[in-house]
Amino acid sequence: MKILTLEIKDETIADKIVWMLQHFKNDGLVIKESQTTTKDDLKASIKQSVDEFNMVKSGKLKAKPVEELLNAI
């Protein structure tokens, strides 16, 4: 088995490549897509999470029950 990783910045080209690769699924090809995040994206995500958590603690934002979030997964 050989595993190849493609890094494609242009979403249009990525869609075309995935479309082309779909034709090989019957031959045993498995396609796994993942999105990479940059450090800036990660920092922004963590900052947003902390801000939202603080808003919940102060009563400015209502949190969803954990069960509801887990059921959505």
Backbone as CSV, one residue per row, in Angstrom:
resi,resn,N_x,N_y,N_z,CA_x,CA_y,CA_z,C_x,C_y,C_z
1,MET,0.851,-1.174,0.000,0.000,0.000,0.000,0.891,1.230,0.000
2,LYS,0.485,2.237,-0.741,1.211,3.496,-0.811,0.265,4.608,-0.384
3,ILE,0.734,5.491,0.465,-0.061,6.631,0.920,0.583,7.891,0.368
4,LEU,-0.214,8.708,-0.302,0.253,9.964,-0.860,-0.510,11.107,-0.205
5,THR,0.168,12.194,0.055,-0.467,13.381,0.619,-0.324,14.517,-0.380
6,LEU,-1.420,15.157,-0.693,-1.423,16.289,-1.615,-1.744,17.553,-0.836
7,GLU,-0.983,18.600,-1.063,-1.290,19.896,-0.476,-1.710,20.813,-1.615
8,ILE,-2.990,21.171,-1.621,-3.557,21.945,-2.717,-4.147,23.227,-2.148
9,LYS,-3.598,24.352,-2.562,-4.076,25.627,-2.036,-5.311,26.131,-2.767
10,ASP,-5.417,25.864,-4.053,-6.545,26.335,-4.862,-7.708,25.347,-4.730
11,GLU,-8.803,25.801,-4.154,-9.967,24.939,-3.896,-10.566,24.391,-5.189
12,THR,-10.532,25.177,-6.250,-11.079,24.733,-7.533,-10.292,23.550,-8.078
13,ILE,-8.993,23.645,-8.005,-8.146,22.541,-8.471,-8.333,21.319,-7.577
14,ALA,-8.447,21.542,-6.277,-8.653,20.423,-5.343,-9.937,19.676,-5.682
15,ASP,-10.995,20.412,-5.976,-12.270,19.771,-6.342,-12.119,18.935,-7.609
16,LYS,-11.385,19.450,-8.578,-11.184,18.728,-9.835,-10.383,17.446,-9.617
17,ILE,-9.361,17.524,-8.768,-8.527,16.345,-8.497,-9.327,15.286,-7.755
18,VAL,-10.114,15.697,-6.767,-10.943,14.742,-6.030,-11.961,14.103,-6.968
19,TRP,-12.554,14.900,-7.855,-13.507,14.358,-8.829,-12.843,13.287,-9.694
20,MET,-11.621,13.573,-10.137,-10.904,12.620,-10.976,-10.581,11.341,-10.197
21,LEU,-10.158,11.493,-8.959,-9.789,10.335,-8.148,-10.991,9.468,-7.791
22,GLN,-12.183,10.056,-7.748,-13.404,9.296,-7.447,-13.577,8.124,-8.410
23,HIS,-13.072,8.271,-9.624,-13.214,7.227,-10.639,-12.410,5.972,-10.308
24,PHE,-11.484,6.061,-9.369,-10.648,4.925,-9.009,-11.082,4.240,-7.713
25,LYS,-12.190,4.675,-7.142,-12.669,4.077,-5.891,-12.970,2.593,-6.046
26,ASN,-13.536,2.190,-7.171,-13.853,0.774,-7.388,-12.601,-0.086,-7.508
27,ASP,-11.461,0.553,-7.759,-10.192,-0.170,-7.854,-9.461,-0.226,-6.516
28,GLY,-10.112,0.241,-5.453,-9.527,0.151,-4.125,-8.956,1.449,-3.589
29,LEU,-9.106,2.540,-4.322,-8.593,3.824,-3.853,-9.465,4.344,-2.715
30,VAL,-8.835,4.804,-1.655,-9.536,5.397,-0.526,-9.114,6.863,-0.457
31,ILE,-10.085,7.745,-0.443,-9.813,9.181,-0.397,-10.159,9.700,0.989
32,LYS,-9.187,10.308,1.630,-9.398,10.927,2.942,-9.027,12.393,2.822
33,GLU,-9.999,13.257,3.091,-9.754,14.691,3.020,-9.582,15.253,4.424
34,SER,-8.664,16.176,4.546,-8.497,16.877,5.813,-8.071,18.302,5.525
35,GLN,-8.450,19.173,6.400,-8.079,20.574,6.279,-6.956,20.868,7.254
36,THR,-5.937,21.541,6.785,-4.856,21.928,7.674,-5.097,23.349,8.143
37,THR,-4.651,23.628,9.323,-4.790,24.974,9.842,-3.411,25.560,10.088
38,THR,-3.319,26.825,9.892,-2.065,27.512,10.159,-2.034,27.913,11.623
39,LYS,-0.871,28.362,12.058,-0.747,28.817,13.449,-1.703,29.969,13.727
40,ASP,-1.843,30.869,12.756,-2.744,32.008,12.946,-4.196,31.549,13.080
41,ASP,-4.588,30.548,12.270,-5.946,30.006,12.375,-6.163,29.372,13.738
42,LEU,-5.166,28.635,14.203,-5.260,27.969,15.499,-5.354,28.987,16.625
43,LYS,-4.530,30.017,16.567,-4.573,31.068,17.595,-5.932,31.766,17.614
44,ALA,-6.458,32.066,16.426,-7.757,32.731,16.334,-8.862,31.836,16.886
45,SER,-8.780,30.542,16.599,-9.778,29.602,17.087,-9.746,29.497,18.610
46,ILE,-8.546,29.432,19.176,-8.407,29.355,20.634,-8.914,30.639,21.273
47,LYS,-8.569,31.792,20.682,-9.025,33.069,21.225,-10.546,33.151,21.205
48,GLN,-11.157,32.721,20.098,-12.616,32.738,20.005,-13.230,31.821,21.056
49,SER,-12.634,30.659,21.269,-13.151,29.720,22.271,-13.093,30.318,23.669
50,VAL,-11.980,30.959,23.992,-11.829,31.577,25.319,-12.828,32.715,25.474
51,ASP,-12.976,33.527,24.425,-13.938,34.636,24.480,-15.361,34.124,24.703
52,GLU,-15.728,33.069,23.971,-17.068,32.505,24.127,-17.265,31.898,25.511
53,PHE,-16.231,31.228,26.024,-16.316,30.654,27.361,-16.527,31.755,28.394
54,ASN,-15.797,32.850,28.262,-15.947,33.971,29.190,-17.330,34.607,29.076
55,MET,-17.881,34.658,27.863,-19.229,35.202,27.680,-20.264,34.304,28.346
56,VAL,-20.062,32.995,28.290,-20.978,32.061,28.952,-20.905,32.264,30.462
57,LYS,-19.680,32.378,30.974,-19.509,32.570,32.417,-20.159,33.860,32.902
58,SER,-20.114,34.912,32.073,-20.688,36.191,32.483,-22.179,36.284,32.200
59,GLY,-22.749,35.279,31.529,-24.178,35.270,31.248,-24.571,35.978,29.965
60,LYS,-23.596,36.441,29.180,-23.890,37.130,27.929,-24.204,36.162,26.787
61,LEU,-23.871,34.902,26.977,-24.098,33.883,25.954,-24.592,32.629,26.641
62,LYS,-25.585,31.979,26.046,-26.135,30.766,26.634,-25.441,29.552,26.026
63,ALA,-24.968,28.665,26.875,-24.283,27.457,26.414,-25.275,26.346,26.138
64,LYS,-24.915,25.467,25.200,-25.733,24.286,24.916,-25.317,23.162,25.847
65,PRO,-26.247,22.285,26.199,-25.878,21.135,27.025,-24.882,20.238,26.277
66,VAL,-23.964,19.657,27.003,-22.930,18.788,26.414,-23.583,17.636,25.653
67,GLU,-24.651,17.092,26.165,-25.339,15.980,25.506,-25.793,16.367,24.101
68,GLU,-26.292,17.584,23.947,-26.747,18.066,22.637,-25.578,18.153,21.660
69,LEU,-24.438,18.626,22.130,-23.256,18.717,21.272,-22.754,17.338,20.872
70,LEU,-22.748,16.408,21.811,-22.272,15.063,21.514,-23.219,14.349,20.552
71,ASN,-24.514,14.583,20.682,-25.473,13.970,19.769,-25.311,14.504,18.349
72,ALA,-24.852,15.736,18.228,-24.641,16.319,16.902,-23.459,15.681,16.195
73,ILE,-22.547,15.144,16.963,-21.374,14.483,16.386,-21.772,13.136,15.894
